[in-house]
Amino acid sequence: MDKPKHILLIIGGGIAAYKASELIRLIKKSGMTVRCVLTESGAQFVTPMTLAALSENEVHTTLWSLKDETEMGHIQLSREADLIVICPATANLLAKMAGGIADDLATTLLLATDTSVLAVPAMNVRMWQHAATQRNIEQLQKDGINVMPPDEGDMACGEYGPGRMPEPEALMAEIASLMGSPFLTVPGADTDETELGANPLAGQPAFAPDQHRPLHGKHVLVTAGPTREPIDPVRYIANRSSGLQGFAIAQAAAEAGAQVTLVAGPVHLPTPAGVMRVDVETALEMESAVHDALPADVAIMVAAVADWRANTKAEQKIKKKGDAPAPLELIENPDILAGLATHDKRPGLLIGFAAETEKIAEHARAKLAKKRCDWIVANDVSGDVMGGTDNSVHIVTDTGSEIWERMPKSDVAQKLVQKISEEI
């Protein structure tokens, strides 16, 4: 980039404000500059001194600072930014933004800007699910504000559900995407930048030499995450898949030397080093992206694709009638795995994943025959596997089966890629 991109970071008053410190570090590491606006409530969780030390810039806290308004008015503060990020965006901040209220520095500069804005909501699950919050989100999206969906998980208040702020690495990936940057900092890599360009192997400088990389020269196609099937502008059919297992497999395949194409459903995870990523939303989009990525030597279909979609998407939000639920006609989504098995560019090794809650091995063998693939990796999702960090799997093939004990998903990925390497 000829000129460093500049991020204006607004920090709202929520417990997730502490994650802003790590986000600042990642923004700086990516080569961008960052300036912070700290709300009065945000200052209850992080201090201006901490943010100033990390950002290496003055932190702005009030609309009524004579010095700040003389040297850099709030209008200029918003106009000099390439992207404004609100993190965390509390329910109160979102409501003010949706209503056009400007009663402090943060809301005033947001009303005065024509710069792209990314809001990162973080709040209690019931606050997030409240009709007023969802109405505000809908309005903000209509106004052109980018809203990053919150993660689902344990809350600081002890409850569980959607409302958690995504991790800083996922936020950094979203920022890089909105900035149109071809570079993405990958935490833990020996290089600060990974080029997501025409040659994905260029993003692998820290990996072993070619002769020790068993998948070097092979093309591996991986799908990961859920799909979202829209019902109306604010509702969709989906599942709890986090994408963690698929992303771990893509990472392991790249480390083994493969050229990896990762077709990812709507998850907020950093792109693994050396991996070409294609983001999709629906099952139809995923099917198209998979076919576009062919030919491939290996296809590992980890994504939890929705089985059904709404026959028609309502153009406006469906309203409650009070007397009966709204009718919802469903139709089946395409079977992407089975379609690959009969494709004229069928991958040499086709591996499907099966999420089961009972009779794991029995259902996996049935799916192997029905889908006409080479392996089925069946995992028991009756516990906390979906969204969790560990997994236990059954590998079912025409010649037999293996049971792998519960282990971190990264270890499952490494072990699976090793088995693939031996096979091909």
Secondary structure, 3 states (H helix, E strand, C coil): CCCCCEEEEEECCCHHHHHHHHHHHHHHHCCCEEEEEECCCHHHCCCHHHHHHHHCCCCECCCCCHHHHHHCCHHHHHHCCCEEEEEEECHHHHHHHHHCCCCCHHHHHHHCCCCCEEEEECCCHHHHHCHHHHHHHHHHHHCCCEECCCEEEECCCCCEEEEECCCHHHHHHHHHHHHCCCEECCCCCCCCCEECCCCHHHHCCCCCCHHHCCCCCCEEEEEECECCEECCCCCEECCCCCCHHHHHHHHHHHHCCCEEEEEECCCCCCCCCCEEEEECCCHHHHHHHHHHHCCCCEEEECCECCCEEECCCCCCCCCCCCCCCCCCCEEECCCHHHHHHCCCCCCCEEEEEEEECCCHHHHHHHHHHHHCCCEEEEEECCCCCCCCCEEEEEEEECCEEEEEEEEEHHHHHHHHHHHHHHHC
